[in-house]
Amino acid sequence: MTLHTRMAPTAPIARVQNQFDRILETSMNTAMMPVAMPLHGPVMPMLNVYEDVDCIIVEAELPGVPLDDVDVTVIGNQLTITGRRTLLIPEEAAIVSKERGSLKFHRTVVLPAMVREEGISASMRKGILTVSLPRIDAIIDRRFPMA
């Protein structure tokens, strides 16, 4: 693979800014923690929530976290994602640099509608957890169409 880059006049400034951001992240002992943290602590994992007429989709960034180490709970209209990432280093290896470590996370999001327990599914692909939640009102809309 060949990679071509062009140096912009502001590249040295951006490089210093990126290094500073990385120092701040690693000083908090996790690379998955955003630099700009709310007062109550880091928001982890970062989420996208979107919906269509049938379901609500929640996508969460979980790099390095196997699906077996993730728990998804729905209570009412709240979805909670908890889990852990474990740093695995071979016995014969020595750490030279460590920007990602072991961590536990917990995130709750209020869903825009009530969901059915039956039919909830979760999958992981390329570090993105996707949870599909069927909407209760989707069934109601189909049974009683508006004229």
KEVEXVO-479385 format. One record per residue (C-alpha): x, y, z. Coordinates in steps of 0.5 Angstrom, whole numbers, padded with zeros to 4 digits, always signed. Layout:
residues N
XYZ;...
END
This chain:
residues 147
+0000+0000+0000;+0003+0007-0002;+0001+0013+0002;+0002+0020+0000;+0001+0026+0004;+0002+0033+0003;+0004+0038+0009;-0001+0044+0010;+0002+0050+0013;-0002+0049+0020;+0000+0041+0020;+0006+0042+0025;+0001+0046+0030;-0004+0041+0029;+0001+0035+0031;+0002+0039+0037;-0005+0040+0039;-0006+0032+0037;+0000+0030+0042;-0003+0035+0047;-0010+0032+0047;-0007+0025+0047;-0003+0027+0053;-0009+0029+0057;-0013+0023+0055;-0007+0018+0057;-0006+0022+0064;-0013+0020+0065;-0011+0012+0064;-0016+0011+0058;-0016+0013+0051;-0023+0012+0050;-0025+0018+0055;-0026+0024+0051;-0022+0030+0053;-0028+0035+0054;-0031+0031+0060;-0038+0033+0063;-0038+0035+0071;-0040+0028+0073;-0034+0024+0069;-0033+0021+0062;-0039+0019+0057;-0037+0012+0055;-0039+0009+0050;-0040+0015+0045;-0047+0013+0042;-0051+0015+0036;-0059+0014+0037;-0064+0014+0031;-0070+0011+0029;-0075+0010+0023;-0082+0008+0024;-0081+0001+0026;-0075+0001+0031;-0070+0005+0035;-0063+0004+0033;-0057+0005+0038;-0050+0005+0036;-0044+0005+0041;-0037+0005+0040;-0033+0000+0044;-0026-0002+0040;-0023-0008+0043;-0029-0010+0047;-0032-0017+0045;-0039-0018+0045;-0039-0023+0051;-0037-0017+0055;-0042-0013+0054;-0049-0013+0058;-0055-0009+0055;-0061-0008+0059;-0068-0004+0057;-0072-0002+0063;-0078+0002+0061;-0076+0007+0056;-0068+0007+0058;-0063+0003+0055;-0057+0001+0059;-0050-0001+0056;-0045-0004+0061;-0039-0008+0060;-0031-0008+0061;-0025-0008+0056;-0019-0012+0059;-0012-0011+0057;-0008-0017+0055;-0001-0017+0054;+0003-0024+0053;+0008-0026+0058;+0014-0025+0054;+0012-0018+0052;+0014-0012+0056;+0010-0005+0055;+0013+0000+0051;+0008+0005+0051;+0001+0004+0054;-0005+0009+0051;-0011+0004+0052;-0012+0000+0058;-0017-0004+0062;-0023-0001+0064;-0031-0002+0066;-0036+0003+0063;-0043+0004+0064;-0048+0009+0060;-0056+0010+0060;-0060+0013+0055;-0067+0015+0055;-0070+0012+0048;-0075+0017+0044;-0081+0011+0045;-0083+0005+0049;-0080-0001+0046;-0082-0009+0046;-0078-0013+0049;-0079-0019+0044;-0075-0018+0038;-0069-0014+0041;-0062-0015+0038;-0055-0013+0039;-0049-0015+0034;-0042-0012+0034;-0038-0011+0028;-0031-0007+0027;-0032-0005+0034;-0039-0002+0034;-0045-0005+0038;-0051-0004+0034;-0058-0005+0038;-0064-0006+0035;-0070-0004+0039;-0077-0005+0036;-0082+0000+0037;-0089-0001+0041;-0092+0005+0037;-0090+0001+0031;-0095-0004+0032;-0101+0000+0034;-0100+0005+0028;-0100-0002+0023;-0107-0004+0027;-0110+0003+0027;-0108+0007+0021;-0110+0014+0020;-0114+0016+0014;
END
